[in-house]
């Protein structure tokens, strides 16, 4: 099945769209069942990357070269699903379809592509669902709140635009205490509260929060640097949600470890 934008018109037919969607779901369920346990499925999602550079390199790979590792097989299977979803979305847009099926297909696409952190798929899908489909064929209140919360959190976390996130929350009249608390934590760069709330949201929202985790945590470390002369190692590791080894290797902190104390600044002798 080709892309409608490339001249393949088969997906303009509603029945063909529905059969194609069924095949996509079946392929995705096979991917999930192959993973077995929930933790393994989450590990596979976390290990996969779908950046533009990766997509380009995989397309340019000679046909004679076949994936050999399980990770490459996982990536290929999910890439095929994402590619098929793009074709289906194009068919729905080109056919101007706005019904329950269109909503169902777009929700499936948004949820899946958030889990694999592929904003090139979920962001335009969210906008089309809210701006084109919903005004003509309304989603349920639960569905609308779900999609709106994704848009607000993506705007705040990935796009780092808190002002627009607050405006979107007001525009769509989103009433969600967890989203409100998360926006408040991000506004105040409160990593402790951010970490606590991250553990209380569902997997899709947690994925969106990952975009903001590093900058908020780095702000926490800057606060330690400006505020303390020394702190207990256990206190620092708990607050930063990271081990001393990771703080030095990945975050590049230049502090000194003295037993169970971390010396952040030394008082200069007069």
C-alpha positions in Angstrom: 0.0 0.0 0.0 1.5 3.3 -1.1 1.1 6.9 0.2 -1.9 8.8 -1.1 0.5 11.8 -1.4 2.5 9.8 -3.9 -0.5 9.0 -6.1 -1.8 5.7 -4.5 -5.5 6.3 -4.1 -6.5 3.0 -2.6 -6.6 4.4 0.9 -9.2 7.0 0.0 -11.8 4.2 0.2 -13.4 3.9 3.6 -13.6 0.1 3.7 -10.0 -0.2 2.6 -9.0 2.2 5.4 -10.8 0.0 7.9 -9.2 -3.3 6.7 -5.8 -1.6 6.6 -6.3 -0.4 10.2 -7.2 -3.9 11.3 -3.9 -5.2 9.8 -1.9 -2.5 11.6 -3.5 -3.3 14.9 -2.8 -7.0 14.3 0.9 -6.3 13.5 1.2 -4.2 16.6 -0.4 -6.9 18.8 2.1 -9.4 17.4 4.9 -7.0 18.4 3.5 -6.8 21.9 3.0 -10.5 22.3 6.5 -11.2 21.1 7.8 -9.0 23.9 6.0 -11.2 26.5 6.1 -9.5 29.9 5.1 -5.9 30.4 8.6 -4.9 31.6 10.2 -6.3 28.4 7.7 -4.4 26.3 8.5 -1.2 28.0 12.2 -1.9 27.6 11.7 -2.4 23.9 9.9 0.9 23.6 12.6 2.6 25.6 15.4 1.2 23.6 14.0 2.1 20.2 14.8 5.4 18.5 13.0 6.9 15.6 14.9 10.0 14.8 14.9 11.4 11.2 18.6 10.4 10.8 17.8 6.8 11.8 14.9 6.6 9.4 17.1 7.9 6.5 19.9 5.5 7.2 17.6 2.6 7.3 16.0 3.5 4.0 19.3 3.9 2.3 20.5 0.5 3.5 21.1 -2.0 0.7 18.4 -4.6 0.3 20.9 -7.4 0.7 21.7 -6.3 4.2 19.3 -7.9 6.7 18.9 -7.0 10.4 20.6 -9.6 12.5 20.1 -8.5 16.1 16.8 -8.7 18.1 16.9 -5.0 18.6 17.1 -4.3 14.9 14.2 -6.7 14.4 12.1 -4.9 17.0 13.0 -1.5 15.3 12.0 -2.8 11.9 8.7 -4.2 13.1 7.7 -1.0 14.8 9.0 1.2 12.0 6.7 -0.8 9.6 3.7 0.0 11.9 4.6 3.7 12.0 5.0 3.8 8.3 1.6 2.1 7.8 0.0 4.6 10.2 1.3 7.5 8.2 -0.3 6.1 5.1 -3.6 5.6 6.9 -3.5 9.1 8.3 -2.9 10.5 4.8 -5.8 8.5 3.5 -8.1 9.8 6.2 -7.1 13.4 5.6 -7.3 13.1 1.8 -10.8 11.5 2.0 -11.9 14.2 4.5 -13.2 11.4 6.9 -14.6 12.7 10.2 -16.3 9.9 12.0 -15.9 7.4 14.9 -13.4 5.4 12.9 -11.2 8.4 12.1 -11.2 9.2 15.9 -10.3 5.7 16.8 -7.5 5.5 14.2 -6.0 8.8 15.3 -6.2 7.9 19.0 -4.3 4.7 18.3 -1.7 6.5 16.3 -1.2 9.2 19.0 -0.9 6.8 21.9 1.5 4.5 20.1 3.8 7.2 18.7 3.9 8.9 22.1 5.2 5.7 23.6 8.0 5.5 21.1 8.7 9.3 21.4 8.0 10.1 17.7 6.7 13.7 17.7 6.8 13.8 13.9 3.8 11.5 14.1 1.9 12.3 17.3 2.0 16.1 17.2 0.4 16.6 13.7 -2.1 13.8 14.6 -3.1 15.6 17.8 -3.6 18.9 15.9 -5.7 17.3 13.1 -7.8 15.5 15.6 -8.5 18.7 17.6 -8.8 21.2 14.8 -10.4 19.2 11.9 -12.1 16.0 13.2 -13.5 17.1 16.6 -15.3 20.2 15.4 -17.2 18.1 12.9 -17.6 14.8 14.9 -17.1 15.3 18.6 -14.9 13.1 20.7 -16.2 12.0 24.1 -15.2 14.2 27.1 -12.7 11.6 28.2 -11.1 11.4 24.8 -11.0 15.2 24.5 -9.3 15.6 27.9 -6.8 12.9 27.1 -5.7 14.4 23.8 -5.7 17.9 25.1 -3.5 16.9 28.1 -1.0 15.3 25.6 -0.9 18.6 23.7 -0.4 20.7 26.8 2.3 18.5 28.2 4.1 18.2 24.9 4.1 21.9 24.5 5.4 22.4 28.0 8.0 19.6 28.1 9.2 18.9 24.5 8.7 22.4 23.0 9.6 24.1 26.3 6.9 26.7 25.9 5.0 27.1 29.2 3.2 30.2 28.0 1.6 28.4 25.1 0.9 25.4 27.3 -1.2 27.5 29.7 -3.0 29.2 26.8 -3.9 25.7 25.3 -5.1 24.6 28.7 -7.4 27.6 28.8 -8.5 27.3 25.2 -9.6 23.7 25.5 -10.9 24.2 29.1 -8.8 21.3 30.4 -9.7 20.4 34.0 -7.0 18.0 35.1 -5.4 18.3 38.6 -2.3 16.4 37.6 -1.7 18.5 34.5 -2.2 21.6 36.6 0.3 20.4 39.2 2.9 19.4 36.6 2.6 22.9 35.0 3.1 24.4 38.4 6.2 22.2 39.0 7.7 23.1 35.6 7.0 26.8 36.2 8.9 26.8 39.4 11.6 24.3 38.2 10.6 22.1 41.1 12.3 18.8 40.3 11.2 17.1 43.6 7.6 17.7 42.9 8.0 17.0 39.2 9.6 13.6 40.1 6.8 12.8 42.5 4.1 13.6 39.9 5.8 11.7 37.2 5.4 8.5 39.2 1.7 9.1 39.5 0.7 9.6 35.8 0.1 7.0 33.1 2.7 5.7 30.7 1.8 8.1 27.9 2.1 11.2 30.0 5.2 9.9 31.6 6.8 9.6 28.2 6.0 13.2 27.5 7.5 14.3 30.8 10.8 12.7 29.9 11.5 15.6 27.5 11.6 18.0 30.5 13.3 15.8 33.0 16.9 16.6 32.2 16.6 20.4 32.1 14.6 20.5 35.4 17.1 18.2 37.1 20.0 20.3 35.9 18.3 23.3 37.4 18.2 21.4 40.7 21.9 20.7 40.5 22.6 24.4 39.9 20.5 25.3 43.0 22.6 22.9 45.0 25.8 24.5 43.6 24.6 28.0 44.6 23.1 27.2 48.0 25.2 24.5 49.8 28.8 24.2 50.9 28.3 20.5 51.5 25.5 17.9 51.7 25.1 14.3 52.6 25.6 12.0 49.6 22.4 10.1 50.3 20.4 13.4 50.4 21.9 14.5 47.1 21.3 11.2 45.3 17.7 11.1 46.5 16.9 14.7 45.4 18.6 14.3 42.1 17.3 10.8 41.5 20.8 9.8 40.4 23.8 8.0 41.7 27.1 9.8 42.5 28.8 7.9 39.6 26.2 9.2 37.1 26.3 12.7 38.5 30.0 12.9 37.9 30.1 11.0 34.6 26.9 12.2 32.9 26.1 15.5 34.5 29.7 16.6 34.9 29.5 17.9 38.5 32.9 19.0 39.7 32.2 18.4 43.4 34.3 16.3 45.7 33.3 13.2 47.6 34.6 13.1 51.2 33.3 9.9 52.7 29.5 10.3 53.0 29.7 14.0 52.4 29.8 15.9 49.1 31.9 19.0 49.2 30.3 21.5 46.8 32.2 24.7 47.7 35.1 25.3 49.9 35.3 28.5 52.0 38.3 30.5 51.0 40.6 31.5 53.8 40.9 35.2 54.4 
